[in-house]
Amino acid sequence: METVLVQLTHHKAMKLLLELEELQVIRLLKKDTAGSEKLSEKYAGKLPKEAGEKLQRLIEKGR
């Protein structure tokens, strides 16, 4: 068996996938994408330290 990640681009796509699952052609795996990883961990190290500090100062100044 092979596992693939699919992005649905039409609102009817999920219905088709559910029908395929009922026919036992595919198995849908439920994945909780929200909250699985902290944003601070996900984006850690994405900006150079200097850019992050500058951005933080701008945010504080804007408040």
Summary of the structure (lengths in Angstrom):
residues: 63
radius of gyration: 20.3
end to end distance: 52.9
largest distance: 58.2
contacts: 78
relative contact order: 0.07
helix: 44%
strand: 0%
